[in-house]
């Protein structure tokens, strides 16, 4: 390949890399061009960053048997890399059939964010020198860093939107069943779960009741009860710390009696304590990732962010029911609040009741 042609194709590769709006697009647009530029049979890209749900692995014309080996080797290499100085060098990954890949780090702000590799059957590689390669690798590193930052920003925006949606919808109703239905569907959507439930403590604080269940578990779990000291729910309520359990069979605290009794099969879950001020209300759970995958720390975080809203909504609705039953209906009859400026559907206690507060 002539130098002028190589430079032109490299600049085109950089142009499409900079224009990529996501990691899939980056891999799909850049890797075929990289393979063509190096005359290699195949190429791959691996990016690992804390801002991502999971590492991204994209490839061009890579056999599936080789892809799994390369992904694992890249993951191990990046995990063991302590800093940019010790991990900045290229490496060679041999495959059992004699194929080998030249793998080179992509850096951003002095740290390695991922690697790019090409099969060694090609005629030109970053390690072979040439003024275009350092700039190409640096550009890919900056692009990967930018996309990771974009993913993080989008996730934070999604968290905020979910929080505002739950918060605003809960504030519109005092009907406990209605508000919990709204909250649970929001939680299922944001965590891609098959089911979600609210476990409320009874008056004695000794038992959980599946007060509200939505999704696949609704016809099976509704109304079930079990001791508040048992299971993952009991553990998170005691610790007041949310937990992810992605393999319930390996967790000794998982309370399997509910599954045995109802026929529902729990594979994984996120459990979040519902605390209103200092008062323990219950536990929010999402059950079974819909795609068969694992729940993530990011999904745990967003459920924690809405749990306070749910807990206070439950407590407020309970207080309101108490106000209606102990004051309005007892003092004014079952048809209370006729003509009242704050009817039974109001969120706050009526002004007449507030006059009797100390």
RALIN-V664724 format. One record per helix or strand of 3 or more residues. SS is the DSSP state (2 for helix, 1 for strand). FROM is the first residue (numbers start at 1). LEN is the number of residues. If there is no record, write none. Layout:
# RALIN-V664724
SS	FROM	LEN
SS	FROM	LEN
This chain:
# RALIN-V664724
2	3	17
2	23	16
1	43	5
1	56	5
2	64	17
2	84	4
1	91	4
1	100	9
1	111	9
2	126	3
2	131	40
2	176	16
1	193	9
1	207	9
2	218	4
1	225	3
2	231	9
1	243	3
2	248	3
2	257	6
1	269	8
1	279	11
2	297	36
2	351	4
